[in-house]
């Protein structure tokens, strides 16, 4: 509890007065060298009280008096709260920026002609610099049948998840495009998917993803997706 300043002054005056009266009564013994240990302690407190208004901390004869301790605690607590709020804001801003750049919005149809000319100019400059040759669309975009199957599986999983979430409450809390793991978790939390089905989606999706990112996949991974992928997509399509 924070006492008003006038009460602190009154209390200080009363203590100084009482101790002064006590020391005045004990003055003969003090002057004659017959002072007891209590007399010395009282004298130390009395001297410290006299000096307390001038200093925030006074130590005299082993007696320490501190002023404004509560104010100091309040200041530290306030500063700690400000630092904690700054850290929380910095994390929120960093998360928002990361999500914004991780999923850039595609350009509109009206912007495509301008962007197309910019892309062609950049490609022509790169080919001229490195001595490359232009490839036909069929050669440049050729992929193996396994990669096509993994891509198709991942595509249909994501399409079905977005279909299930469209028009429901879960769509309002997820900013599109959302990562599949976040979308499936939200659908599970909303009761639209069972936890077992949500776990199955994450497992199959994680096996399909390396091929989409240009990484190599094993025969066992491809066989796994071919075995369970179509059934998983059929299960998702049955959810209305």
N, C-alpha and C positions, 0 to 999 in steps of 0.2 A: 504493500500500500504506500502510495506517495503522499507524504505529509506536506501541508502548506508551509511556505517559507516562514511565515510569522510564528508558527508553532515551533519550528526548528530553533528560531532565535530565542523564543521564550524558554524552551527547554535548555538551551545552552546557558542562558543567564542563570537559571535556577541551579544547574549543576555547578557552575563556577562559583556562585554564591555559597552553596552548601560546602563545597570543598575549601573555599577560602575561610569560612567560619571554623571548619574543623582544624585547618592548619594554624589558625590564629590561637585556638585553644591549646594546641600542641606546641606552640612556638617555644616556650621555656625549655621543654625537653629537646627540641631540635637544636636550639642554641647551645645547650649544655652537653650535646653529644650523646644523649640518652634515647635517641630516636629508635623506634621499633621498625621492623620490616614493613608493617602496614603503613607507617608514616611515610616511608620512602615511596611506597607504591602510590599512595594518595597524592604525594607531591608530584610524581611523574605524570599521573592523570591530569592533575590541575594544570601543570605546565603545558601539557599537550593540548588541553582544551583552549588555553590562551592563544596558542599558535595555530590552532585548527582553522580559523577564518582566513589565515594568510596562505596556507598550503593545502593541497589536495590530499597529502598524506604526511603524517607527522609521527616519528618514532622517537621516544624519549624514555630512557631507563627501562627499556623492554616493553613499553606500552605503545601500541600503534593505533592511530585513529585515521580512518579513511572517509573522505567525503565523496559524494556524487557516485557511489558505487552503483546504485540503481540506474542512474543516467547512463553510465558506461555500459551496463548490461543491455539496456534498451537500444543504445546506439549500435552495439555489436550485432544484436539480433536483427535490427533493421537492415544493416549492411549485408548480413548473411542472406536475408530474404531477397534483397535486391540482386545479389550475385546468383542465387538459385533461379530467380526469375529470368535473368539474362541468359543463363545456360539453357533453360527450357526454351526460351524464344529462339536462341541460336540453333538448337536441335530441330525445332519446328520449321524454321526457315530453310535449313539445309535439307531436310526431308522433302519439303515442298519443291525446292529447286531441283533436287535429284529426280523426283518423279516427273517433273515437267520436261526435263531434257531426256529422260529415259524413254518416254513415249511421246515424241513430237507429233503434233497433229499433221495429217497429210494436207498438201495444198489443194485449193479448190480447182475446179475445172478451168475457171477463167485464168488462173495463174500458171497453168501447165505450159502454154506456148512460150512464155517468157523463161520459165525454168528449163524447158527443153533446149532452147538456144544456149543457155548458160552451160548446161551439161555437155552439149555437143562441143562447145568451144573449149571446155576444160579437157574433154577426152581428146580432141584434136591436138591440143598443146602437149598432152602427155605422150601421145603416140609419136609426135614429131620429136620430142625430147629424147625418148628412149628407143626410137627406131622400130616401133611396133607396127603391126598391120591390123586393119579392120577385119573382124571375123563376122561370118553370117550369124543370124539369130539362132539357127538350129545348132551350129557348132558352139557358140558362146554359152548357150543355156542348156546344153546336154547334161543330164544327170542319169545315174543308174536307176534301174527299176526299184531297187531297195529304198533308195532315198525318196523316190516318188511315193512309195507306199507309206513310209514313215511320215512324210510331209502331209499326205492325205489324211492319215490317222490323227495327227495333231490338229490339223485344220478342222476336221469334223468334231473332235472333242471340244475345241474352243467354241465353235459355232453353236453346238448344242447347249453348252453352258450359258452362253449369252442369250440364247433363245429362252432358256428356262428362267433366267433372271429378268428378262424384259417384261415390263408392266407390273412387276412385283416390287415389294418394299426394298428388296436387296439392291435393285438397280439404282435407287435413289442415294444409297450410301457409298457406291463405288463409282469413282470417276473413270470414264472410259477413255482410252482402252486400259483395262486393268490386267495385271498379271494373272495367269490362270490359277496359280496357287492361292491368290487372294480371293479370286472369284469363287473357286470351289469351296474355300473355307467359309465364305459368307453364305453360300447356299446351304452348307451343312448347318451353320448356326441358325439359319432361318427355318430349318426343318424341311427344306425342299429336296435335300439329298441326305442319305444315311451316312454316318461316319465311315462305314466300311466302303461305301461306293466312293466317297470323297478321297479316301486313302488309295483306292484302286486307280482313280483318275490321276493322282499325283505320280504314282509309280509308272504308269504307262506313258504319261506325258514326259517324264524325266528320261525315259529310254528313247523317245522320239526326238528330243531336243538336240542332242549332239549332231545328228546328221543335218538338221536345219542350219546349224551354225558352222557348217563346213568341216566338222570333225569326223573321223573315221568311226564306223560302227562294226561290231562283230556279227558273225552269222547267227550266234545265239541270241543276240539282241533283236535282230530282224525276225527270227523265228518266234521269239516271245511275243512281239507286237502282232505278227500275223495270226498267232494263236488266240490272243485275248482281245486285240483291238476291235475287230468287227462286233464281237459280243458286247463289249463295253459301250460302243456307240449305239447299238440297238437298245441297250438298257436306258441310255440317256434319251433316245428318241421316244421311248414309251412314257416319259414323264411329261405330263401336260400341265 
